[in-house]
Amino acid sequence: MQEETDSGQAVMRAIVYTRYGPPEVLRMVEVAVPEPRAHEVLVKIHATSVTAADCIMRRGVPAWGRLILGLRKPRRRFRILGSEYSGEVLAVGANVSRFAPGDAVYGFSGFSAAAYAEYKCVPEDASIALKPGNLSFKQAAVAVDGATSAWFFLRDLGNVQPGQRVLIIGASGSLGSYAVQLARYLGAEVAGVCSGANAELVRSLGAQRVIDYAREDFTVDREHYDCIFDAVGKSSFARCRSALKPEGIYLPTVGLHNSVLARWTRLRGGKRVLAGMSIHKQEQLDLLRPLFEAGELEVVIDREYPLEQIAAAHAYVDTGRKRGNVVITVARPATAEQELASAMLDSAQALQS
C-alpha cells in the first residue's frame, strides 16, 4: 500500500460509496489525509460503528433524504459514511483551545459522517468531547449516538420524572439499550419491548418488565404508561395511544408525519406526540461522560469487524437482529502504521511551526 501521494502528501484508507444500494457498494480506497484548519482538530480514528442510520444513508432511503445526500448518487462530501467515532487528537489548528495533541476523544459526525476512515478533521466546537476514561476506544465509539439520542428524547424532550412508567420499544438495540438504562437513571419504572431471545439482556439493563413482541401485545393489556419511546420506528401513535395515560406522551424517532402529529396533539391536548432531533451533541457527551465513568451506563457490543469487512458489518445490521452495537476497528498492520505516523508527525510539526 502506498503511503504518500506523488506530491508527498500522506494518504489513508477510507470506505467510500458512489451509488446507493446494498452493502456491496462500499469499497476501500486510498484518499489524502485531511489537514486541520485553524479551528479544527485532526483525529486519528481508533474505532467507529455501523448504525441503522448509516445503513439508511447507504441505501438512499427515505427519498427525501436524497435532497441532502444527493438525488441520483451521494454527493462527493457524503461519500464516506460513519456517524460516530473514538480516537486520539493528532494535531490541532492554530486557534484551537479545547483540545491538545494526545487527547482521547469521542464524537458524532451527523450527516457529515466521514468516520469510516483512518483520520478525520473535526471543528473544535462540533459534537466532540474527551472520552470517558474507563471506556476502551471500541466502547467509546458506540457510546455516542445511542446514548446521546436516548438522553435527548427521554430527558430533554420527554422530561421523564421519577416514579413515571416508561415503555421502550426496541429495548435491545443501540438506542433502546441506552434508553432502558437512562430511564431507570431518571427514576422511572421501565418496561422494554424486544424479542424473547433478548429478554435477559434487557432485564440486566434495568427493565422491571420485558414484553416479547412475538407473544404479547402491550397495546391490549391493562398497563398504561406516562411515556412510550419507540427507539426503532416500529409503531405509531395511533397504535400506542390506548396504552398511554390520559396525559401520556409518545416519542417517535423517525417519520416526518410525526412532526405534524406533534403540532396537532399539542393543540388538541391530552395524549401527545413529541418529535424532534438531536444533532449537536457536545453538551450531551460532556454530561454523559461521568455517567459512564461512574458505571451508571453499560455499553452493549454485539459484534466487532475490522474496517476491511465493513460490507459484512452492514449486511448484519441490515438483518435488524443486532443486540446493542456493532463496532468497526480502524487498525493497520504495525509497519504501515509506523510509516504513516511518521508522515503525519512531519505534517503536524509543519502545521504548528
C-alpha angles and dihedrals in degrees: 000000000000112000100195137035121240088265091057095255115142118246132207139197117261137169113235137178124199098183137033119255147082125347090276091074087074115093137170119244139162118251134170117277107248120242119225119244123220095283098034137092125213110228123200100215116225098175142000135173147231111240131180087251091057090053092048091052090048091054093045095234141177097038094233089061089068089068084073103030099039132286102241101013137359115287113245093255091057099045095102111066129198121112103193132040148159129211149117129294106243101176138359134211122250095262100043116120106160098065140035133197110281096032114138108226143174127201154161125244102187115189091346087066111161096146093122088087140079095248135025135182114225130184108243090234093053126100095295130118142162111290119251104264096227096052125087118230089257092054094043093052090063095038091079121067101026095045097044093045092050089049091050095049098042103036108021100034104022098034091213111200135200112278096023121128114238128187119202116200111204092022096168098055128089097272093034096051090055091043092057091052096044094047088055090046088054089054101255129141104243134210120183130204115209142121119297090247090063098043096103092049092053092048090050089055092057110274111145091199129031121196119202103215091207092059107027137043109210091196094067102043125090097256120108128192138209089214135019114193116193104202095176106038094245100127141046138222090247091056096042098042095090090056094054126093116243092271096029125137132223117211115198123184099201141034131072089226089067090066088058091047090050091058093045096049092046090058093042097048129211117068109023144195116222115194132179146124134242111215106150105059106167095109092044092051090052091047094048097046094079090048090057091044091050092051094246091125127047123204112225114206119187103177140356127212133179117243093257090060095054093124091058090050091052091048090054094049089048089064089068091224103105119129111219112321143352114217128206116203114212101207137149134199109275096249094049090047092053093049093049092044089055091051091047092048090055090049093048093049091050090050094051097043 
